[in-house]
């Protein structure tokens, strides 16, 4: 990296830590504190009731306080990253960062605690004294051998998990990577020779873990700055190193590397030379984990051993050994079962979960976060990426199960499948709301045709549809392109084998399709030649014809292009007297719950009749999610205070709605804040027929609806499900180009529900 690049990175990092407010953490209340009643419950006198409950039964602390989901990251700053002993205060940015990772990846609350104490026994005393506050302790960046002492004392004296991540987190991720590296190389733990450099906490822990995985102690050769760790050596020895002392007259790394199957480096830059790599076995496994410069650069190793299987600690090379793959998820599982410790069984379960996930198909979310990387299991993809959202479900559940089976859990999870669902709901924001939709879709066997079948998101969705539903995906596109892309993206599905293909360039049904389209459109200016051309080039029209002919039950299109362009072909082919668009409904999943917005796409300036149809359709579709609709018709006008404009059209729509009995609540016209704030609405219009906050907002302009939808996405971190095309009998849905593969899967579930399920 050039000096200019380093300076730019330094400035960017400092700006990140300083703005918009210093540091990376803040504390937020989880309960309202808006009036005297709240104060009396949160503090005196009501707080005494919670205190009494905990005094009578200590396990109630996890019920009435945050302790059960609270971890302390504790350090004295004596061995920080590659910075060494920089002291407790200077280590604070690292510990804050660790706390952020706990929250981001496993929704665990965390306090960073920097302790100015270098005596390991006194440090252990301080940590133990903090026990009543926390559900678990993460020791961090404490130098060896002090870290061994602190952890041992704390584990003996505390009845909560104590985990030194530098040791065990590194060991777990190395264990997972080694498990898969050996699988790629066709070797076994019990047969391999390992040479390791670095006798610190992480290095020793990694070797200990490899022994638990089956490596024989006599096949492990440890080297440090003084050379080979051998029997009789006194210089720079610790009890931990002594465990790996070999009875040998060899004294250098170069002497012991010959015939090694695996090199494990946790030492410093340039320690492993290319000529040493040349002495290793075929397909050598080289984990050069020193940061920021590894023991050997991957290109240097592969110059002499092209078949080498490499891992580093860096993010700019494949197979980054990163503790974030472990610690959030092992703590999540431990906390959820009230584990008293993190034992070997839990750590081995964590290894199995991480390794297994790397061998599975890459998630769409991880692929999107690492667009330029090949995420297919093999020598360059041994362990999953940190932003793979499946980690929490797979790894934490495995850890919790191991804790229960090994007897260290104080709480039992009866339904592990339901537990995995809850974990997934914490990372997939749509999971909880989509449950009834997926349940209805699983009860049907519908065929969903995707117009843009060559799109990566669609290909990933096709695989997810086959894994998570009973639906049959049909993809429109060139099979050879799909085949190539499935292989490139590491997908297990293949066109023609796992999903049906409609090939616009060469399909035996081509004549049937163009004649069907011509029959529909012949009196609307479409000649046979135009019909033939459209059935070769227009995938939306092709998909609509497939639904029209009964070869598919529903069409999903719109991953590129403009909404109304797609809508034109959908209505041409599938529209009739009973099927016509009533508007587009978007579900926005927000931090405080769901909010539905309509009409976002179909009618630019809807008439009163179209507005009434939109309201009726929205009520029907909202119930598909198990939610009772409370619909507000939104305008600048408020309960008749403006005679013209959108308020007039909405009042006319209300009159249409009032003309017949309705089985849902609606009210208007009103401002958005009036719709969402019941107290404000009661002051302005005390006789309103709506109680509580509205959960559906209907707008008289598509610009307003679409604007609110996009603001919620971009500024309120809202997740969109939709848009749902109402009025077409679930025969077609038009998405937007910003949709993700997860969003397409949600739409497939919506499309997979027979129309009889929701009226």
C-alpha positions in Angstrom: 0.0 0.0 0.0 1.4 3.4 -1.0 2.0 6.1 1.6 -0.8 8.2 0.0 -3.2 5.3 0.3 -2.2 4.7 4.0 -2.8 8.4 4.7 -6.2 8.3 3.0 -7.2 5.2 5.0 -6.0 6.8 8.2 -8.0 10.0 7.6 -11.1 8.0 6.7 -10.8 5.8 9.8 -10.4 8.8 12.1 -13.3 10.6 10.5 -15.4 7.4 10.9 -14.6 7.2 14.6 -15.3 10.9 15.3 -18.4 11.7 13.3 -21.3 12.3 13.6 -20.6 11.7 17.3 -17.5 10.3 18.9 -17.2 6.6 19.3 -19.2 3.6 17.9 -21.7 3.0 20.7 -24.6 4.6 22.5 -27.1 3.4 25.0 -30.8 3.4 24.2 -33.8 2.7 26.5 -36.0 -0.2 25.6 -39.0 1.0 27.6 -41.0 4.3 27.3 -40.2 7.0 29.8 -42.7 9.7 28.7 -44.7 10.5 31.8 -45.0 10.0 35.6 -46.6 6.6 35.2 -43.6 5.3 33.2 -41.2 6.9 35.8 -43.0 5.2 38.7 -42.6 1.8 36.9 -39.0 2.3 35.7 -37.7 3.6 39.0 -39.2 4.2 42.4 -41.4 2.6 43.6 -42.1 0.1 40.9 -38.5 -1.0 40.4 -38.5 -2.5 43.8 -40.8 -5.3 42.6 -38.2 -6.5 40.1 -35.5 -6.3 42.8 -37.5 -8.5 45.1 -38.1 -11.1 42.4 -34.4 -11.3 41.7 -33.5 -11.5 45.4 -35.8 -14.5 45.7 -34.6 -16.2 42.6 -31.4 -15.1 40.8 -32.4 -16.6 37.5 -35.1 -13.9 37.4 -32.3 -11.4 36.5 -32.5 -12.6 32.9 -36.3 -12.1 33.0 -36.5 -8.6 34.5 -33.1 -7.0 33.4 -30.9 -7.0 30.4 -28.3 -9.3 32.0 -29.3 -12.4 29.9 -28.4 -10.6 26.7 -25.5 -8.6 28.0 -21.8 -9.3 27.4 -18.7 -7.5 28.7 -15.7 -7.2 26.5 -12.8 -6.8 28.9 -9.2 -5.9 28.2 -6.2 -4.3 29.8 -4.8 -3.4 26.4 -1.6 -5.4 26.8 -1.8 -7.2 23.4 -3.9 -5.2 21.0 -4.1 -6.3 17.4 -0.7 -5.7 15.9 -0.1 -2.8 18.2 1.2 -4.6 21.2 0.9 -3.2 24.8 -0.7 0.2 24.2 -2.6 0.3 27.5 -6.2 0.1 28.5 -7.4 3.5 27.3 -5.8 3.3 23.8 -7.5 -0.1 23.4 -11.0 1.3 23.8 -11.7 1.8 20.0 -11.0 -1.9 19.5 -13.3 -2.9 22.3 -16.0 -0.6 21.1 -15.7 -2.2 17.7 -16.0 -5.7 19.2 -19.2 -4.5 21.0 -20.6 -3.3 17.6 -19.9 -6.7 16.0 -21.8 -8.4 18.8 -24.8 -6.3 18.2 -24.7 -6.3 14.4 -24.2 -10.1 13.9 -26.0 -11.6 16.9 -28.1 -8.8 18.4 -26.2 -9.1 21.7 -25.9 -6.0 23.9 -22.4 -5.3 25.0 -20.3 -3.0 27.2 -16.6 -2.5 26.6 -14.7 -2.4 29.8 -11.0 -1.3 29.7 -9.2 -2.0 32.9 -5.9 -0.4 33.9 -4.4 -3.5 35.6 -1.4 -5.5 34.5 -1.4 -8.1 37.3 -3.3 -11.1 35.9 -4.6 -12.2 39.3 -5.9 -8.7 40.2 -7.4 -8.4 36.8 -9.2 -11.7 37.3 -10.5 -10.4 40.7 -12.0 -7.3 38.9 -13.6 -9.3 36.2 -15.2 -11.7 38.7 -16.5 -8.8 40.7 -18.4 -7.7 37.6 -20.3 -11.0 37.4 -23.7 -9.7 38.7 -23.9 -7.3 35.7 -23.3 -9.6 32.8 -24.5 -12.8 31.2 -21.1 -13.6 29.8 -17.5 -12.3 29.6 -15.4 -11.9 26.5 -11.7 -11.4 27.4 -9.8 -9.6 24.7 -6.3 -8.5 23.8 -4.6 -9.6 27.0 -1.0 -10.8 26.5 0.2 -14.3 27.0 0.8 -16.0 29.4 -1.4 -13.6 31.5 -4.5 -14.4 29.5 -4.2 -18.0 30.4 -4.2 -17.1 34.1 -7.0 -14.6 33.9 -9.3 -17.0 32.0 -8.6 -19.9 34.2 -9.3 -18.0 37.4 -12.5 -16.4 36.0 -13.8 -19.7 34.7 -13.2 -21.4 38.0 -15.0 -18.6 40.0 -17.8 -17.4 37.7 -20.9 -19.3 36.8 -21.3 -17.7 33.5 -19.4 -18.2 30.2 -15.9 -16.7 30.1 -14.3 -16.8 26.7 -10.9 -15.5 25.6 -11.6 -14.8 22.0 -8.0 -14.3 20.9 -7.4 -17.9 21.9 -10.6 -19.8 21.3 -12.3 -17.7 18.6 -9.2 -17.9 16.5 -8.9 -21.6 17.2 -12.5 -22.3 16.2 -12.3 -20.5 12.9 -8.9 -22.2 12.2 -10.5 -25.5 13.0 -13.4 -24.8 10.6 -11.0 -23.7 7.8 -8.7 -26.7 8.5 -11.7 -29.1 8.4 -12.6 -27.9 4.9 -9.1 -27.6 3.7 -8.4 -31.2 4.5 -11.7 -32.2 2.8 -10.5 -30.3 -0.4 -7.0 -32.0 -0.1 -8.4 -35.4 0.6 -6.5 -35.7 3.9 -7.4 -36.6 7.5 -6.5 -34.8 10.8 -5.0 -38.0 12.3 -2.6 -38.4 9.4 -1.2 -34.9 8.9 2.1 -33.3 10.1 1.6 -29.7 11.3 4.3 -27.1 11.7 3.3 -23.9 13.6 5.1 -20.7 14.3 4.0 -18.5 17.2 3.7 -19.7 20.8 1.3 -17.1 22.0 -2.2 -17.5 23.2 -3.8 -17.8 19.8 -1.2 -20.2 18.5 -1.4 -22.5 21.5 -5.2 -22.5 21.4 -5.2 -23.4 17.7 -2.9 -26.4 18.3 -5.0 -27.5 21.3 -8.1 -27.3 19.1 -6.4 -29.3 16.2 -5.6 -32.0 18.7 -9.3 -32.2 19.7 -10.1 -32.6 16.0 -7.8 -35.6 15.7 -4.3 -34.4 15.1 -1.7 -36.5 16.9 0.5 -34.5 19.3 3.7 -36.2 18.0 2.9 -34.8 14.6 2.9 -31.2 15.8 6.1 -29.1 15.5 6.0 -25.7 17.2 8.5 -23.0 16.5 8.8 -19.5 18.0 11.3 -16.7 17.7 13.9 -18.9 19.4 13.4 -21.7 17.0 12.0 -25.2 17.5 10.3 -25.8 20.8 12.2 -28.9 22.0 12.7 -30.9 25.2 15.4 -29.4 27.5 15.0 -25.9 26.1 14.8 -23.3 28.9 14.8 -20.0 27.0 11.5 -18.3 26.5 9.5 -21.3 27.6 6.0 -21.5 29.2 4.0 -24.5 30.5 1.8 -24.1 27.4 4.8 -24.4 25.0 6.3 -27.2 27.0 3.2 -29.3 26.1 4.5 -29.3 22.4 8.2 -29.7 23.0 9.6 -32.4 20.7 12.5 -34.7 21.5 14.7 -33.6 18.6 18.0 -32.1 17.6 16.3 -30.0 14.9 16.4 -26.3 15.8 15.0 -24.3 12.9 11.8 -24.0 11.0 13.6 -24.9 7.8 14.6 -28.2 9.3 11.2 -29.3 10.5 9.0 -28.0 7.6 10.0 -30.9 5.3 7.1 -33.2 4.7 4.6 -31.0 6.5 1.0 -31.2 5.4 0.0 -28.0 7.1 1.7 -24.7 8.1 0.0 -22.7 10.8 1.4 -19.2 11.3 0.5 -16.8 14.0 3.8 -15.0 14.2 5.2 -12.3 11.9 5.8 -11.3 8.3 8.1 -13.3 6.0 8.7 -16.1 8.4 7.9 -18.8 5.9 10.1 -18.8 2.8 9.1 -20.1 -0.7 11.9 -22.7 -0.5 10.4 -24.0 2.7 7.0 -24.3 1.0 8.7 -26.4 -1.7 9.6 -28.9 1.0 6.0 -29.5 2.1 3.7 -32.2 0.7 1.5 -31.9 -2.3 -1.5 -29.7 -1.8 0.1 -28.0 1.2 -2.3 -26.2 3.6 -0.8 -22.9 4.5 -2.5 -20.7 7.1 -0.4 -17.5 7.2 -2.4 -15.5 9.7 0.0 -12.8 10.8 -1.5 -9.3 10.4 -1.2 -7.1 8.5 1.6 -8.9 6.7 1.4 -12.7 6.7 4.2 -15.2 7.1 4.2 -15.6 3.3 2.2 -13.9 0.7 -0.2 -16.2 -1.3 1.4 -15.4 -4.6 4.8 -16.3 -3.3 3.6 -19.6 -1.9 1.7 -20.6 -5.1 4.8 -19.7 -7.2 6.4 -22.9 -5.8 3.3 -24.8 -4.9 0.4 -24.0 -7.3 -1.9 -26.5 -5.6 -1.4 -24.8 -2.1 -4.5 -24.2 -0.1 -4.1 -20.8 1.5 -5.7 -18.8 4.3 -4.6 -15.4 5.8 -5.9 -12.9 8.3 -6.5 -10.3 5.5 -9.7 -9.4 3.8 -8.1 -8.8 0.4 -7.3 -12.5 0.0 -9.6 -15.5 -0.1 -10.2 -17.4 3.2 -9.8 -14.7 5.7 -9.6 -16.3 9.2 -11.7 -13.8 11.1 -13.0 -14.3 14.6 -16.3 -12.6 13.8 -17.3 -15.9 12.2 -17.3 -17.3 15.7 -17.7 -15.1 18.8 -21.1 -13.5 18.2 -22.8 -16.8 17.4 -21.2 -18.9 20.1 -22.2 -16.3 22.7 -25.7 -16.1 21.2 -26.2 -19.9 21.6 -24.7 -19.8 25.1 -26.8 -16.9 26.4 -30.0 -18.4 25.0 -29.7 -21.5 27.0 -28.2 -19.8 30.1 -24.9 -21.8 29.7 -22.6 -21.7 32.7 -19.5 -22.1 30.5 -18.4 -22.5 26.9 -17.1 -26.0 26.8 -15.3 -28.2 24.3 -18.6 -29.6 22.9 -19.9 -26.1 22.2 -16.7 -25.1 20.5 -16.6 -28.2 18.3 -20.3 -27.6 17.4 -19.3 -24.1 16.4 -16.6 -25.5 14.1 -19.0 -28.0 12.5 -21.6 -25.3 11.9 -19.1 -22.9 10.3 -17.5 -25.5 8.1 -20.9 -26.9 7.1 -22.2 -23.5 6.0 -19.2 -23.0 3.8 -20.0 -26.2 1.9 -23.6 -25.1 1.4 -24.7 -22.8 -1.4 -23.7 -19.2 -0.8 -26.5 -17.0 0.4 -27.7 -14.2 -1.8 -27.0 -11.7 0.9 -23.3 -12.8 1.2 -23.0 -12.8 -2.6 -24.3 -9.2 -2.7 -21.9 -8.1 0.1 -18.9 -9.7 -1.7 -19.8 -9.1 -5.4 -16.3 -9.5 -6.8 -15.4 -12.7 -5.0 -16.0 -16.4 -6.0 -18.0 -17.9 -3.2 -18.1 -21.5 -4.2 -16.8 -24.1 -1.8 -13.2 -25.1 -2.7 -9.6 -24.1 -2.1 -10.5 -20.4 -2.3 -13.7 -20.6 -0.2 -13.1 -22.7 2.9 -15.1 -20.7 5.4 -18.2 -18.5 5.0 -18.2 -14.7 4.9 -19.0 -12.7 8.0 -22.1 -11.1 6.3 -23.7 -14.5 5.6 -27.0 -14.0 7.6 -27.4 -17.8 8.0 -24.5 -17.9 10.5 -26.6 -17.0 13.5 -29.2 -19.7 12.8 -26.8 -22.5 11.9 -24.0 -21.8 14.4 -25.9 -20.5 17.4 -28.4 -23.4 17.2 -25.6 -25.9 17.0 -23.9 -24.3 20.1 -27.2 -24.2 22.1 -27.8 -27.9 21.2 -24.3 -28.9 22.3 -24.7 -26.9 25.6 -27.9 -28.7 26.4 -26.5 -32.1 25.5 -23.3 -31.6 27.5 -25.2 -30.5 30.6 -24.1 -26.9 31.0 -27.4 -25.3 30.0 -29.6 -23.9 32.7 -32.5 -23.3 30.3 -33.8 -25.9 27.8 -35.0 -25.1 24.3 -37.7 -27.7 23.5 -38.2 -26.8 19.8 -34.8 -26.2 18.1 -36.5 -25.7 14.7 -38.6 -22.9 16.2 -35.5 -21.5 17.8 -33.7 -21.4 14.5 -36.7 -19.6 13.0 -36.5 -17.0 15.8 -32.8 -16.5 15.1 -33.4 -16.1 11.4 -36.1 -13.5 12.2 -33.5 -11.4 13.9 -31.5 -11.1 10.6 -34.2 -11.5 8.0 -36.5 -8.7 9.0 -39.3 -10.0 6.8 -39.3 -13.6 8.2 -41.9 -13.1 11.0 -44.4 -11.2 8.9 -43.9 -13.6 6.0 -44.6 -16.8 8.0 -48.3 -17.0 7.3 -47.7 -16.3 3.6 -45.0 -19.0 3.4 -47.3 -21.4 5.3 -50.1 -20.8 2.8 -47.7 -21.2 -0.1 -46.4 -24.5 1.2 -49.9 -25.9 1.2 -50.2 -25.3 -2.6 -48.1 -26.5 -5.5 -48.0 -23.5 -7.7 -45.8 -22.9 -10.7 -44.1 -19.5 -10.7 -42.6 -18.2 -13.9 -39.8 -15.6 -13.6 -39.4 -13.4 -16.7 -35.8 -12.4 -16.1 -34.4 -15.9 -15.6 -30.8 -15.1 -16.4 -30.5 -12.5 -13.5 -28.3 -13.7 -10.6 -31.0 -12.7 -8.1 -33.6 -14.8 -10.0 -31.3 -17.8 -10.2 -30.6 -17.6 -6.4 -34.3 -17.2 -5.8 -35.0 -20.4 -7.9 -32.7 -22.3 -5.6 -34.3 -20.8 -2.5 -37.8 -21.6 -3.8 -36.9 -25.2 -4.3 -35.3 -25.4 -0.8 -38.0 -23.4 1.2 -41.3 -23.9 -0.6 -43.3 -26.5 -2.6 -43.5 -24.2 -5.6 -42.1 -25.0 -9.1 -39.9 -22.3 -10.6 -40.0 -21.7 -14.4 -37.3 -19.4 -15.7 -37.3 -17.6 -19.0 -33.9 -17.3 -20.6 -31.1 -19.1 -22.4 -30.2 -22.3 -20.7 -26.5 -22.2 -21.5 -26.3 -18.7 -19.9 -28.1 -20.0 -16.8 -25.9 -23.0 -16.6 -22.7 -20.9 -16.7 -24.0 -18.5 -14.1 -25.3 -21.1 -11.7 -21.8 -22.7 -11.8 -20.1 -19.3 -11.3 -22.4 -18.4 -8.4 -21.9 -21.7 -6.7 -25.5 -22.7 -7.0 -26.6 -26.4 -6.9 -29.5 -26.0 -9.3 -29.3 -26.5 -13.1 -31.7 -25.5 -15.9 -33.8 -28.3 -17.2 -32.8 -30.5 -14.3 -34.1 -28.6 -11.2 -36.3 -26.0 -12.9 -38.1 -25.7 -16.1 -36.8 -23.3 -18.8 -38.6 -21.3 -21.5 -35.9 -20.5 -24.0 -36.9 -17.6 -26.2 -34.3 -18.5 -28.8 -35.3 -22.2 -29.2 -38.3 -23.6 -27.6 -40.7 -26.3 -29.0 -43.6 -24.3 -27.7 -42.7 -21.2 -29.7 -45.5 -21.6 -32.3 -48.0 -22.2 -29.5 -46.9 -19.1 -27.7 -46.9 -16.7 -30.6 -50.2 -17.9 -31.9 -51.7 -17.5 -28.4 -50.4 -14.0 -28.2 -51.6 -13.2 -31.7 -55.1 -14.4 -30.8 -55.2 -12.1 -27.9 -53.8 -9.1 -29.7 -54.8 -9.4 -33.3 -57.5 -6.7 -33.0 -55.1 -4.4 -31.3 -52.7 -3.9 -34.2 -50.5 -7.0 -33.6 -49.7 -8.9 -36.8 -48.3 -12.5 -36.8 -44.8 -11.1 -37.5 -45.0 -8.8 -34.5 -46.3 -11.6 -32.3 -43.4 -13.8 -33.4 -40.9 -11.0 -32.7 -42.4 -10.3 -29.2 -42.3 -14.0 -28.3 -38.6 -14.1 -29.2 -37.6 -10.9 -27.3 -40.1 -9.9 -24.6 -39.7 -12.1 -21.6 -42.6 -10.4 -19.7 -45.0 -11.1 -22.5 -43.7 -14.7 -22.8 -44.3 -15.2 -19.0 -47.8 -13.7 -19.2 -48.6 -16.0 -22.1 -47.4 -19.0 -20.1 -49.8 -18.0 -17.3 -52.6 -17.4 -19.9 -52.1 -20.9 -21.3 -52.2 -22.5 -17.9 -48.5 -23.6 -18.0 -47.7 -21.4 -15.0 -49.9 -20.0 -12.2 -48.2 -16.7 -11.6 -45.6 -14.4 -13.2 -42.9 -12.4 -11.5 -41.2 -9.8 -13.6 -39.6 -6.3 -13.3 -36.0 -6.9 -12.0 -35.1 -4.4 -14.7 -37.1 -1.9 -16.7 -40.0 0.4 -15.8 -43.0 -0.8 -13.9 -45.7 0.5 -16.3 -43.9 -1.0 -19.3 -44.2 -4.5 -17.7 -47.8 -3.7 -16.5 -48.8 -3.0 -20.1 -48.0 -6.5 -21.2 -49.4 -8.1 -18.1 -52.8 -6.4 -18.6 -52.7 -7.0 -22.3 -52.4 -10.8 -21.9 -54.0 -11.5 -18.5 -56.5 -8.6 -18.0 -60.2 -9.1 -18.5 -63.5 -8.0 -17.1 -62.8 -9.5 -13.7 -59.0 -9.1 -13.7 -57.6 -5.6 -13.8 -55.0 -3.7 -11.7 -56.4 -2.1 -8.6 -53.0 -0.6 -7.5 -49.7 -1.6 -6.1 -49.3 -2.3 -2.3 -45.9 -2.2 -0.6 -45.3 -3.6 2.8 -42.6 -1.6 4.6 -41.1 -3.4 7.6 -39.8 -0.8 10.1 -38.2 -1.0 13.5 -41.5 -0.4 15.3 -43.6 -2.7 13.0 -45.1 -3.0 9.6 -46.6 -0.2 7.5 -48.4 -0.8 4.2 -48.3 1.9 1.4 -50.5 2.2 -1.7 -50.8 3.0 -4.6 -47.1 3.2 -5.3 -47.0 2.4 -9.0 -50.2 1.7 -11.0 -52.3 4.9 -11.0 -50.5 8.3 -11.2 -53.6 10.2 -10.3 -56.3 7.7 -9.2 -60.0 8.4 -9.5 -62.3 8.0 -6.5 -63.4 4.6 -7.9 -59.8 3.5 -8.3 -59.0 4.8 -4.8 -61.9 2.8 -3.3 -60.7 -0.3 -5.2 -57.2 0.2 -3.8 -58.5 0.4 -0.3 -60.6 -2.8 -0.7 -57.7 -4.6 -2.3 -55.3 -3.4 0.4 -57.5 -4.7 3.2 -57.7 -8.1 1.5 -54.0 -8.4 1.0 -53.0 -7.1 4.5 -54.9 -10.0 6.0 -52.7 -12.4 4.1 -50.0 -11.4 6.6 -52.2 -12.1 9.7 -52.7 -8.4 10.3 -56.0 -6.7 10.8 -56.0 -3.6 8.5 -56.5 -0.1 9.8 -56.6 2.0 6.7 -56.0 5.8 6.5 -56.8 7.8 3.3 -54.0 10.4 3.4 -54.0 13.9 2.0 -52.9 17.4 2.7 -56.6 18.0 3.5 -57.8 17.0 7.0 -61.4 15.8 7.5 -62.8 18.3 4.9 -60.8 21.4 5.7 -59.8 21.8 2.0 -62.5 21.8 -0.6 -60.4 20.9 -3.7 -57.4 18.8 -4.5 -56.7 15.3 -3.3 -59.0 15.7 -0.4 -62.0 16.0 -2.7 -61.1 12.7 -4.5 -60.5 10.9 -1.2 -63.9 12.1 0.2 -65.6 10.8 -2.9 -63.7 7.5 -2.4 -64.9 7.4 1.2 -68.5 7.8 -0.1 -68.1 4.8 -2.4 -66.7 2.8 0.5 -69.5 3.9 2.8 -72.1 2.8 0.3 -71.7 -0.8 1.3 -70.9 -2.6 4.6 -67.2 -3.2 5.0 -65.4 -5.7 7.3 -62.4 -3.5 7.9 -61.7 -0.2 9.5 -60.9 2.9 7.3 -60.9 6.6 7.9 -59.9 9.8 6.2 -59.1 12.1 4.6 -56.3 13.0 7.0 -52.6 14.0 7.2 -50.0 11.2 7.7 -49.1 12.3 11.2 -52.8 12.2 12.1 -53.1 8.7 10.7 -50.1 7.5 12.8 -50.7 9.4 16.0 -54.0 8.4 17.7 -53.7 11.1 20.4 -53.4 13.8 17.7 -56.3 12.3 15.8 -58.5 12.3 18.9 -57.8 16.0 19.5 -58.6 17.0 15.9 -61.4 14.6 15.2 -62.7 13.0 18.4 -65.4 11.0 16.6 -63.1 9.1 14.4 -64.1 5.5 13.7 -60.5 4.3 13.9 -58.8 3.3 17.1 -55.0 3.2 17.3 -52.4 4.0 14.7 -53.1 3.2 11.1 -51.1 0.4 9.5 -52.1 1.1 5.9 -51.7 4.5 4.2 -53.5 5.1 1.0 -52.4 8.2 -1.1 -54.3 10.1 -3.8 -51.1 10.5 -5.8 -48.5 7.8 -6.8 -45.8 10.5 -6.3 -46.8 10.8 -2.7 -47.0 7.0 -2.1 -43.8 6.2 -3.9 -42.0 9.1 -2.1 -43.0 7.9 1.3 -42.0 4.3 0.4 -38.6 5.4 -0.8 -38.0 7.7 2.2 -38.8 4.8 4.6 -36.4 2.6 2.7 -33.5 5.0 2.6 -33.8 6.9 5.8 -35.7 4.6 8.2 -34.0 1.4 7.1 -37.3 0.1 6.0 -37.4 -3.3 4.2 -39.9 -3.6 1.4 -41.9 -6.6 0.6 -43.6 -6.0 -2.7 -44.9 -4.2 -4.6 -47.9 -6.5 -4.6 -50.0 -6.1 -7.8 -53.7 -6.0 -6.6 -56.6 -6.9 -8.7 -54.9 -9.5 -11.0 -56.0 -12.6 -9.0 -52.3 -13.2 -8.0 -51.5 -14.1 -11.6 -48.7 -11.5 -11.9 -46.5 -9.3 -9.8 -44.2 -6.6 -11.0 -41.2 -6.0 -8.7 -38.7 -3.1 -8.9 -35.1 -3.2 -10.1 -33.8 -2.6 -6.5 -35.3 -5.9 -5.3 -33.0 -8.4 -3.6 -33.0 -12.2 -4.0 -34.7 -12.4 -0.6 -37.3 -9.9 -1.8 -37.9 -12.1 -4.8 -38.3 -15.2 -2.6 -40.9 -13.2 -0.5 -42.7 -12.3 -3.8 -42.6 -16.0 -4.9 -44.3 -16.9 -1.6 -47.0 -14.3 -2.2 -47.4 -15.5 -5.8 -47.5 -19.1 -4.5 -50.6 -18.6 -2.5 -53.9 -19.5 -4.3 -56.2 -16.5 -4.6 -58.9 -18.4 -2.6 -56.7 -18.0 0.5 -57.3 -14.3 0.6 -60.5 -13.6 -1.3 
